[in-house]
Amino acid sequence: MNKYWFLKVGLVVVCLCLTLWSEAKVKLPALVSDGMVLQHGQQLAVWGYADPGETISLTFLKKKYTSHADAKGCWKIDLPALKAGGPYTMSINEIQLKDILVGNVWLCSGQSNMELPVARVTDMFRDEISADSDYPMIRQFKVPLRYDFHAPQTDVPGASWKALTPENSMSFSALAYFFAKDLYAKTRIPVGIINSSVGGSPVEAWISEEGLKPFPMYLNEKHIYESDDLIATMRQEEGKKSHAWNVALYRGDAGLHESTPWYAADYDDAAWAQTDMFATEWASNEVGPVNGSHWFRKDIQVSGEQAGQKATLRLGCVVDADSVYVNGTFVGTVSYQYPPRIYSIPANLLKAGKNTITVRLISNGGYPHFVKEKPYKILFGAGQPEKGESEISLEGIWKYRLGTPMPTAPGQTFFQYKPVGLYNGMIAPLVNYAVAGVIWYQGESNVSRRNEYASLLTAMMADWRQNWHQPDMPFYIIELADFLSPDDKGGRAAWAAFRKVQAEVSDQNKNVTLIKNSDLGEWNDIHPLDKKTLGKRVSEAASQERGHNK
């Protein structure tokens, strides 16, 4: 017999035992983890997974609770209503959870104005964010983007609770950030934010299949996308079309292929046309908008004091995409219209005297333009001209040349916007977790279908209340902010009509509060910056709810 036989058998036995021991371990969903905030004043559920029949022992606040995993390996333990406080620890079999708080937990959901992070509102609140973002009693759980058309999911892998600290603050929902700080100041009770939001999402994506039964068209649309093969094929085909469009754009763009590229510092642009950056003549012809690449160059004068400094280039907002160069050096790009263009200019790139800024603007569809009443400038120091720091304006006359015209770019299917998908992926995994209520900021994507929005939103609220087993769960509906140019009378009328629908839903459903927001809008930005005033309004309404300030 091989002298190593006993050793091999022993290793196999050890490995088998380790495997069985590992499989027997309790597994917890991402929500039930270090740093979590539990809802005070309500019966709570703690749940997870283990081998069928395994005994689960939970100890919290010196009390012990037991349960057993069912035939599918699922288990749940109910905890009694708790008083606000913490931090505490919790043990579940071999797992030790630390830094647990008990307070008010809010589900913050909707589309981009809910998702919009603190980093996007620094223009208005830089000083406060820098000096007042250390609140260990405020936590956020950001649910990652996930959709599913097959079944409600049970977990959100990769997510975790994060305390509001200077290191974490920029990724907090801006609305939730100001809401939580104000609510905590009023109540001194820990605040938990579950941020489950997706930019551009319509309301029907957030409703379960059961909740959408009164809307058969949306259910049929959902059924179409139950085919994983179809989604994969569509992605592949759309990817091919997009790639082909971009290859054609690159090949046809003279600015990238002349012996001296148009972004080069020594390129001779003397023959280029001149245009005000906010003019519209360059953006269209006798047929319609000119899609493709548009090039802009502007010479600026830099003083000896400014030369060599690290600086920040602000290019407002651009429709649709842009790449920016300073003295021939690439400094940044943004691929779609909404984010503010904030590009760092490295030290020693700017020199005393003439410097050249070059913008390659890409229009995919619609009318290309620079959005008015946004910052277009180079900022020095900390970027705070209001404190006496210098700046150079980039507004006014630029030199212009068309790079290449293109047909409208091929469209892309956003599968996460299809009915039921976001509910299954980003709401269903949360329904065991007790919350104080829901803050809902959504509707921009449903303005064109506003006649059905009251029915859809009412169905969503009933759906969530049923699935949370909280029939009176409060909803705070954020009124859409004012938006669109005063000249766009039809568009503005549509948004005003939508706000009336939101008010109707609030009036006709119990425990629904409409939060005024129309006065905080910006005509040229679908993402208004003043999330602080809005957050305080939601906090004021929420703190008046019975039990929330106890």
Secondary structure as a PSIPRED ss2 file (coil, helix, strand):
# PSIPRED VFORMAT (PSIPRED V4.0)

   1 M C   1.000  0.000  0.000
   2 N C   1.000  0.000  0.000
   3 K C   1.000  0.000  0.000
   4 Y C   1.000  0.000  0.000
   5 W H   0.000  1.000  0.000
   6 F H   0.000  1.000  0.000
   7 L H   0.000  1.000  0.000
   8 K H   0.000  1.000  0.000
   9 V H   0.000  1.000  0.000
  10 G H   0.000  1.000  0.000
  11 L H   0.000  1.000  0.000
  12 V H   0.000  1.000  0.000
  13 V H   0.000  1.000  0.000
  14 V H   0.000  1.000  0.000
  15 C H   0.000  1.000  0.000
  16 L H   0.000  1.000  0.000
  17 C H   0.000  1.000  0.000
  18 L H   0.000  1.000  0.000
  19 T H   0.000  1.000  0.000
  20 L H   0.000  1.000  0.000
  21 W H   0.000  1.000  0.000
  22 S H   0.000  1.000  0.000
  23 E H   0.000  1.000  0.000
  24 A H   0.000  1.000  0.000
  25 K C   1.000  0.000  0.000
  26 V C   1.000  0.000  0.000
  27 K E   0.000  0.000  1.000
  28 L C   1.000  0.000  0.000
  29 P C   1.000  0.000  0.000
  30 A C   1.000  0.000  0.000
  31 L C   1.000  0.000  0.000
  32 V C   1.000  0.000  0.000
  33 S C   1.000  0.000  0.000
  34 D C   1.000  0.000  0.000
  35 G C   1.000  0.000  0.000
  36 M C   1.000  0.000  0.000
  37 V E   0.000  0.000  1.000
  38 L E   0.000  0.000  1.000
  39 Q E   0.000  0.000  1.000
  40 H C   1.000  0.000  0.000
  41 G C   1.000  0.000  0.000
  42 Q C   1.000  0.000  0.000
  43 Q C   1.000  0.000  0.000
  44 L E   0.000  0.000  1.000
  45 A E   0.000  0.000  1.000
  46 V E   0.000  0.000  1.000
  47 W E   0.000  0.000  1.000
  48 G E   0.000  0.000  1.000
  49 Y E   0.000  0.000  1.000
  50 A C   1.000  0.000  0.000
  51 D C   1.000  0.000  0.000
  52 P C   1.000  0.000  0.000
  53 G C   1.000  0.000  0.000
  54 E C   1.000  0.000  0.000
  55 T E   0.000  0.000  1.000
  56 I E   0.000  0.000  1.000
  57 S E   0.000  0.000  1.000
  58 L E   0.000  0.000  1.000
  59 T E   0.000  0.000  1.000
  60 F E   0.000  0.000  1.000
  61 L C   1.000  0.000  0.000
  62 K C   1.000  0.000  0.000
  63 K E   0.000  0.000  1.000
  64 K E   0.000  0.000  1.000
  65 Y E   0.000  0.000  1.000
  66 T E   0.000  0.000  1.000
  67 S E   0.000  0.000  1.000
  68 H E   0.000  0.000  1.000
  69 A C   1.000  0.000  0.000
  70 D C   1.000  0.000  0.000
  71 A C   1.000  0.000  0.000
  72 K C   1.000  0.000  0.000
  73 G C   1.000  0.000  0.000
  74 C E   0.000  0.000  1.000
  75 W E   0.000  0.000  1.000
  76 K E   0.000  0.000  1.000
  77 I E   0.000  0.000  1.000
  78 D E   0.000  0.000  1.000
  79 L E   0.000  0.000  1.000
  80 P C   1.000  0.000  0.000
  81 A C   1.000  0.000  0.000
  82 L C   1.000  0.000  0.000
  83 K C   1.000  0.000  0.000
  84 A C   1.000  0.000  0.000
  85 G E   0.000  0.000  1.000
  86 G E   0.000  0.000  1.000
  87 P E   0.000  0.000  1.000
  88 Y E   0.000  0.000  1.000
  89 T E   0.000  0.000  1.000
  90 M E   0.000  0.000  1.000
  91 S E   0.000  0.000  1.000
  92 I E   0.000  0.000  1.000
  93 N C   1.000  0.000  0.000
  94 E C   1.000  0.000  0.000
  95 I E   0.000  0.000  1.000
  96 Q E   0.000  0.000  1.000
  97 L E   0.000  0.000  1.000
  98 K E   0.000  0.000  1.000
  99 D E   0.000  0.000  1.000
 100 I E   0.000  0.000  1.000
 101 L E   0.000  0.000  1.000
 102 V E   0.000  0.000  1.000
 103 G E   0.000  0.000  1.000
 104 N E   0.000  0.000  1.000
 105 V E   0.000  0.000  1.000
 106 W E   0.000  0.000  1.000
 107 L E   0.000  0.000  1.000
 108 C E   0.000  0.000  1.000
 109 S E   0.000  0.000  1.000
 110 G E   0.000  0.000  1.000
 111 Q C   1.000  0.000  0.000
 112 S H   0.000  1.000  0.000
 113 N H   0.000  1.000  0.000
 114 M H   0.000  1.000  0.000
 115 E H   0.000  1.000  0.000
 116 L C   1.000  0.000  0.000
 117 P E   0.000  0.000  1.000
 118 V H   0.000  1.000  0.000
 119 A H   0.000  1.000  0.000
 120 R H   0.000  1.000  0.000
 121 V H   0.000  1.000  0.000
 122 T H   0.000  1.000  0.000
 123 D H   0.000  1.000  0.000
 124 M H   0.000  1.000  0.000
 125 F H   0.000  1.000  0.000
 126 R H   0.000  1.000  0.000
 127 D H   0.000  1.000  0.000
 128 E H   0.000  1.000  0.000
 129 I H   0.000  1.000  0.000
 130 S H   0.000  1.000  0.000
 131 A H   0.000  1.000  0.000
 132 D C   1.000  0.000  0.000
 133 S C   1.000  0.000  0.000
 134 D C   1.000  0.000  0.000
 135 Y E   0.000  0.000  1.000
 136 P E   0.000  0.000  1.000
 137 M E   0.000  0.000  1.000
 138 I E   0.000  0.000  1.000
 139 R E   0.000  0.000  1.000
 140 Q E   0.000  0.000  1.000
 141 F E   0.000  0.000  1.000
 142 K E   0.000  0.000  1.000
 143 V C   1.000  0.000  0.000
 144 P C   1.000  0.000  0.000
 145 L C   1.000  0.000  0.000
 146 R C   1.000  0.000  0.000
 147 Y C   1.000  0.000  0.000
 148 D C   1.000  0.000  0.000
 149 F C   1.000  0.000  0.000
 150 H C   1.000  0.000  0.000
 151 A C   1.000  0.000  0.000
 152 P C   1.000  0.000  0.000
 153 Q C   1.000  0.000  0.000
 154 T C   1.000  0.000  0.000
 155 D C   1.000  0.000  0.000
 156 V C   1.000  0.000  0.000
 157 P C   1.000  0.000  0.000
 158 G C   1.000  0.000  0.000
 159 A C   1.000  0.000  0.000
 160 S C   1.000  0.000  0.000
 161 W E   0.000  0.000  1.000
 162 K E   0.000  0.000  1.000
 163 A E   0.000  0.000  1.000
 164 L E   0.000  0.000  1.000
 165 T C   1.000  0.000  0.000
 166 P C   1.000  0.000  0.000
 167 E C   1.000  0.000  0.000
 168 N C   1.000  0.000  0.000
 169 S H   0.000  1.000  0.000
 170 M H   0.000  1.000  0.000
 171 S H   0.000  1.000  0.000
 172 F C   1.000  0.000  0.000
 173 S E   0.000  0.000  1.000
 174 A H   0.000  1.000  0.000
 175 L H   0.000  1.000  0.000
 176 A H   0.000  1.000  0.000
 177 Y H   0.000  1.000  0.000
 178 F H   0.000  1.000  0.000
 179 F H   0.000  1.000  0.000
 180 A H   0.000  1.000  0.000
 181 K H   0.000  1.000  0.000
 182 D H   0.000  1.000  0.000
 183 L H   0.000  1.000  0.000
 184 Y H   0.000  1.000  0.000
 185 A H   0.000  1.000  0.000
 186 K H   0.000  1.000  0.000
 187 T H   0.000  1.000  0.000
 188 R C   1.000  0.000  0.000
 189 I C   1.000  0.000  0.000
 190 P C   1.000  0.000  0.000
 191 V E   0.000  0.000  1.000
 192 G E   0.000  0.000  1.000
 193 I E   0.000  0.000  1.000
 194 I E   0.000  0.000  1.000
 195 N E   0.000  0.000  1.000
 196 S E   0.000  0.000  1.000
 197 S E   0.000  0.000  1.000
 198 V C   1.000  0.000  0.000
 199 G C   1.000  0.000  0.000
 200 G C   1.000  0.000  0.000
 201 S C   1.000  0.000  0.000
 202 P C   1.000  0.000  0.000
 203 V H   0.000  1.000  0.000
 204 E H   0.000  1.000  0.000
 205 A H   0.000  1.000  0.000
 206 W H   0.000  1.000  0.000
 207 I C   1.000  0.000  0.000
 208 S C   1.000  0.000  0.000
 209 E C   1.000  0.000  0.000
 210 E C   1.000  0.000  0.000
 211 G C   1.000  0.000  0.000
 212 L C   1.000  0.000  0.000
 213 K C   1.000  0.000  0.000
 214 P C   1.000  0.000  0.000
 215 F C   1.000  0.000  0.000
 216 P H   0.000  1.000  0.000
 217 M H   0.000  1.000  0.000
 218 Y H   0.000  1.000  0.000
 219 L H   0.000  1.000  0.000
 220 N H   0.000  1.000  0.000
 221 E H   0.000  1.000  0.000
 222 K H   0.000  1.000  0.000
 223 H H   0.000  1.000  0.000
 224 I H   0.000  1.000  0.000
 225 Y C   1.000  0.000  0.000
 226 E C   1.000  0.000  0.000
 227 S C   1.000  0.000  0.000
 228 D H   0.000  1.000  0.000
 229 D H   0.000  1.000  0.000
 230 L H   0.000  1.000  0.000
 231 I H   0.000  1.000  0.000
 232 A H   0.000  1.000  0.000
 233 T H   0.000  1.000  0.000
 234 M H   0.000  1.000  0.000
 235 R H   0.000  1.000  0.000
 236 Q H   0.000  1.000  0.000
 237 E H   0.000  1.000  0.000
 238 E H   0.000  1.000  0.000
 239 G H   0.000  1.000  0.000
 240 K H   0.000  1.000  0.000
 241 K H   0.000  1.000  0.000
 242 S H   0.000  1.000  0.000
 243 H H   0.000  1.000  0.000
 244 A H   0.000  1.000  0.000
 245 W H   0.000  1.000  0.000
 246 N H   0.000  1.000  0.000
 247 V H   0.000  1.000  0.000
 248 A H   0.000  1.000  0.000
 249 L H   0.000  1.000  0.000
 250 Y H   0.000  1.000  0.000
 251 R H   0.000  1.000  0.000
 252 G H   0.000  1.000  0.000
 253 D C   1.000  0.000  0.000
 254 A H   0.000  1.000  0.000
 255 G H   0.000  1.000  0.000
 256 L H   0.000  1.000  0.000
 257 H H   0.000  1.000  0.000
 258 E C   1.000  0.000  0.000
 259 S C   1.000  0.000  0.000
 260 T C   1.000  0.000  0.000
 261 P C   1.000  0.000  0.000
 262 W C   1.000  0.000  0.000
 263 Y C   1.000  0.000  0.000
 264 A C   1.000  0.000  0.000
 265 A C   1.000  0.000  0.000
 266 D C   1.000  0.000  0.000
 267 Y C   1.000  0.000  0.000
 268 D C   1.000  0.000  0.000
 269 D C   1.000  0.000  0.000
 270 A C   1.000  0.000  0.000
 271 A C   1.000  0.000  0.000
 272 W C   1.000  0.000  0.000
 273 A E   0.000  0.000  1.000
 274 Q E   0.000  0.000  1.000
 275 T E   0.000  0.000  1.000
 276 D E   0.000  0.000  1.000
 277 M C   1.000  0.000  0.000
 278 F C   1.000  0.000  0.000
 279 A C   1.000  0.000  0.000
 280 T C   1.000  0.000  0.000
 281 E H   0.000  1.000  0.000
 282 W H   0.000  1.000  0.000
 283 A H   0.000  1.000  0.000
 284 S E   0.000  0.000  1.000
 285 N C   1.000  0.000  0.000
 286 E C   1.000  0.000  0.000
 287 V C   1.000  0.000  0.000
 288 G C   1.000  0.000  0.000
 289 P E   0.000  0.000  1.000
 290 V C   1.000  0.000  0.000
 291 N E   0.000  0.000  1.000
 292 G E   0.000  0.000  1.000
 293 S E   0.000  0.000  1.000
 294 H E   0.000  0.000  1.000
 295 W E   0.000  0.000  1.000
 296 F E   0.000  0.000  1.000
 297 R E   0.000  0.000  1.000
 298 K E   0.000  0.000  1.000
 299 D E   0.000  0.000  1.000
 300 I E   0.000  0.000  1.000
 301 Q E   0.000  0.000  1.000
 302 V E   0.000  0.000  1.000
 303 S C   1.000  0.000  0.000
 304 G C   1.000  0.000  0.000
 305 E C   1.000  0.000  0.000
 306 Q C   1.000  0.000  0.000
 307 A C   1.000  0.000  0.000
 308 G C   1.000  0.000  0.000
 309 Q C   1.000  0.000  0.000
 310 K C   1.000  0.000  0.000
 311 A E   0.000  0.000  1.000
 312 T E   0.000  0.000  1.000
 313 L E   0.000  0.000  1.000
 314 R E   0.000  0.000  1.000
 315 L E   0.000  0.000  1.000
 316 G C   1.000  0.000  0.000
 317 C C   1.000  0.000  0.000
 318 V E   0.000  0.000  1.000
 319 V E   0.000  0.000  1.000
 320 D C   1.000  0.000  0.000
 321 A E   0.000  0.000  1.000
 322 D E   0.000  0.000  1.000
 323 S E   0.000  0.000  1.000
 324 V E   0.000  0.000  1.000
 325 Y E   0.000  0.000  1.000
 326 V E   0.000  0.000  1.000
 327 N C   1.000  0.000  0.000
 328 G C   1.000  0.000  0.000
 329 T E   0.000  0.000  1.000
 330 F E   0.000  0.000  1.000
 331 V E   0.000  0.000  1.000
 332 G E   0.000  0.000  1.000
 333 T E   0.000  0.000  1.000
 334 V E   0.000  0.000  1.000
 335 S C   1.000  0.000  0.000
 336 Y C   1.000  0.000  0.000
 337 Q C   1.000  0.000  0.000
 338 Y C   1.000  0.000  0.000
 339 P C   1.000  0.000  0.000
 340 P C   1.000  0.000  0.000
 341 R C   1.000  0.000  0.000
 342 I E   0.000  0.000  1.000
 343 Y E   0.000  0.000  1.000
 344 S E   0.000  0.000  1.000
 345 I E   0.000  0.000  1.000
 346 P C   1.000  0.000  0.000
 347 A C   1.000  0.000  0.000
 348 N C   1.000  0.000  0.000
 349 L C   1.000  0.000  0.000
 350 L C   1.000  0.000  0.000
 351 K C   1.000  0.000  0.000
 352 A C   1.000  0.000  0.000
 353 G E   0.000  0.000  1.000
 354 K E   0.000  0.000  1.000
 355 N E   0.000  0.000  1.000
 356 T E   0.000  0.000  1.000
 357 I E   0.000  0.000  1.000
 358 T E   0.000  0.000  1.000
 359 V E   0.000  0.000  1.000
 360 R E   0.000  0.000  1.000
 361 L E   0.000  0.000  1.000
 362 I E   0.000  0.000  1.000
 363 S E   0.000  0.000  1.000
 364 N C   1.000  0.000  0.000
 365 G C   1.000  0.000  0.000
 366 G C   1.000  0.000  0.000
 367 Y C   1.000  0.000  0.000
 368 P C   1.000  0.000  0.000
 369 H E   0.000  0.000  1.000
 370 F E   0.000  0.000  1.000
 371 V C   1.000  0.000  0.000
 372 K C   1.000  0.000  0.000
 373 E C   1.000  0.000  0.000
 374 K C   1.000  0.000  0.000
 375 P C   1.000  0.000  0.000
 376 Y E   0.000  0.000  1.000
 377 K E   0.000  0.000  1.000
 378 I E   0.000  0.000  1.000
 379 L E   0.000  0.000  1.000
 380 F E   0.000  0.000  1.000
 381 G C   1.000  0.000  0.000
 382 A C   1.000  0.000  0.000
 383 G C   1.000  0.000  0.000
 384 Q C   1.000  0.000  0.000
 385 P H   0.000  1.000  0.000
 386 E H   0.000  1.000  0.000
 387 K H   0.000  1.000  0.000
 388 G C   1.000  0.000  0.000
 389 E C   1.000  0.000  0.000
 390 S C   1.000  0.000  0.000
 391 E E   0.000  0.000  1.000
 392 I E   0.000  0.000  1.000
 393 S E   0.000  0.000  1.000
 394 L C   1.000  0.000  0.000
 395 E C   1.000  0.000  0.000
 396 G C   1.000  0.000  0.000
 397 I E   0.000  0.000  1.000
 398 W E   0.000  0.000  1.000
 399 K E   0.000  0.000  1.000
 400 Y E   0.000  0.000  1.000
 401 R E   0.000  0.000  1.000
 402 L E   0.000  0.000  1.000
 403 G E   0.000  0.000  1.000
 404 T E   0.000  0.000  1.000
 405 P E   0.000  0.000  1.000
 406 M E   0.000  0.000  1.000
 407 P C   1.000  0.000  0.000
 408 T C   1.000  0.000  0.000
 409 A C   1.000  0.000  0.000
 410 P C   1.000  0.000  0.000
 411 G C   1.000  0.000  0.000
 412 Q C   1.000  0.000  0.000
 413 T C   1.000  0.000  0.000
 414 F C   1.000  0.000  0.000
 415 F H   0.000  1.000  0.000
 416 Q H   0.000  1.000  0.000
 417 Y H   0.000  1.000  0.000
 418 K C   1.000  0.000  0.000
 419 P C   1.000  0.000  0.000
 420 V C   1.000  0.000  0.000
 421 G H   0.000  1.000  0.000
 422 L H   0.000  1.000  0.000
 423 Y H   0.000  1.000  0.000
 424 N H   0.000  1.000  0.000
 425 G H   0.000  1.000  0.000
 426 M H   0.000  1.000  0.000
 427 I H   0.000  1.000  0.000
 428 A H   0.000  1.000  0.000
 429 P H   0.000  1.000  0.000
 430 L H   0.000  1.000  0.000
 431 V C   1.000  0.000  0.000
 432 N C   1.000  0.000  0.000
 433 Y C   1.000  0.000  0.000
 434 A C   1.000  0.000  0.000
 435 V C   1.000  0.000  0.000
 436 A C   1.000  0.000  0.000
 437 G E   0.000  0.000  1.000
 438 V E   0.000  0.000  1.000
 439 I E   0.000  0.000  1.000
 440 W E   0.000  0.000  1.000
 441 Y E   0.000  0.000  1.000
 442 Q C   1.000  0.000  0.000
 443 G C   1.000  0.000  0.000
 444 E H   0.000  1.000  0.000
 445 S H   0.000  1.000  0.000
 446 N H   0.000  1.000  0.000
 447 V H   0.000  1.000  0.000
 448 S H   0.000  1.000  0.000
 449 R H   0.000  1.000  0.000
 450 R H   0.000  1.000  0.000
 451 N H   0.000  1.000  0.000
 452 E H   0.000  1.000  0.000
 453 Y H   0.000  1.000  0.000
 454 A H   0.000  1.000  0.000
 455 S H   0.000  1.000  0.000
 456 L H   0.000  1.000  0.000
 457 L H   0.000  1.000  0.000
 458 T H   0.000  1.000  0.000
 459 A H   0.000  1.000  0.000
 460 M H   0.000  1.000  0.000
 461 M H   0.000  1.000  0.000
 462 A H   0.000  1.000  0.000
 463 D H   0.000  1.000  0.000
 464 W H   0.000  1.000  0.000
 465 R H   0.000  1.000  0.000
 466 Q H   0.000  1.000  0.000
 467 N H   0.000  1.000  0.000
 468 W H   0.000  1.000  0.000
 469 H C   1.000  0.000  0.000
 470 Q C   1.000  0.000  0.000
 471 P C   1.000  0.000  0.000
 472 D C   1.000  0.000  0.000
 473 M C   1.000  0.000  0.000
 474 P C   1.000  0.000  0.000
 475 F E   0.000  0.000  1.000
 476 Y E   0.000  0.000  1.000
 477 I E   0.000  0.000  1.000
 478 I E   0.000  0.000  1.000
 479 E C   1.000  0.000  0.000
 480 L C   1.000  0.000  0.000
 481 A C   1.000  0.000  0.000
 482 D C   1.000  0.000  0.000
 483 F C   1.000  0.000  0.000
 484 L C   1.000  0.000  0.000
 485 S C   1.000  0.000  0.000
 486 P C   1.000  0.000  0.000
 487 D C   1.000  0.000  0.000
 488 D C   1.000  0.000  0.000
 489 K H   0.000  1.000  0.000
 490 G H   0.000  1.000  0.000
 491 G H   0.000  1.000  0.000
 492 R H   0.000  1.000  0.000
 493 A H   0.000  1.000  0.000
 494 A H   0.000  1.000  0.000
 495 W H   0.000  1.000  0.000
 496 A H   0.000  1.000  0.000
 497 A H   0.000  1.000  0.000
 498 F H   0.000  1.000  0.000
 499 R H   0.000  1.000  0.000
 500 K H   0.000  1.000  0.000
 501 V H   0.000  1.000  0.000
 502 Q H   0.000  1.000  0.000
 503 A H   0.000  1.000  0.000
 504 E H   0.000  1.000  0.000
 505 V H   0.000  1.000  0.000
 506 S H   0.000  1.000  0.000
 507 D H   0.000  1.000  0.000
 508 Q H   0.000  1.000  0.000
 509 N C   1.000  0.000  0.000
 510 K C   1.000  0.000  0.000
 511 N C   1.000  0.000  0.000
 512 V E   0.000  0.000  1.000
 513 T E   0.000  0.000  1.000
 514 L E   0.000  0.000  1.000
 515 I E   0.000  0.000  1.000
 516 K C   1.000  0.000  0.000
 517 N C   1.000  0.000  0.000
 518 S H   0.000  1.000  0.000
 519 D H   0.000  1.000  0.000
 520 L H   0.000  1.000  0.000
 521 G C   1.000  0.000  0.000
 522 E E   0.000  0.000  1.000
 523 W C   1.000  0.000  0.000
 524 N C   1.000  0.000  0.000
 525 D E   0.000  0.000  1.000
 526 I C   1.000  0.000  0.000
 527 H C   1.000  0.000  0.000
 528 P C   1.000  0.000  0.000
 529 L C   1.000  0.000  0.000
 530 D C   1.000  0.000  0.000
 531 K H   0.000  1.000  0.000
 532 K H   0.000  1.000  0.000
 533 T H   0.000  1.000  0.000
 534 L H   0.000  1.000  0.000
 535 G H   0.000  1.000  0.000
 536 K H   0.000  1.000  0.000
 537 R H   0.000  1.000  0.000
 538 V H   0.000  1.000  0.000
 539 S H   0.000  1.000  0.000
 540 E H   0.000  1.000  0.000
 541 A H   0.000  1.000  0.000
 542 A H   0.000  1.000  0.000
 543 S H   0.000  1.000  0.000
 544 Q C   1.000  0.000  0.000
 545 E C   1.000  0.000  0.000
 546 R C   1.000  0.000  0.000
 547 G C   1.000  0.000  0.000
 548 H C   1.000  0.000  0.000
 549 N C   1.000  0.000  0.000
 550 K C   1.000  0.000  0.000
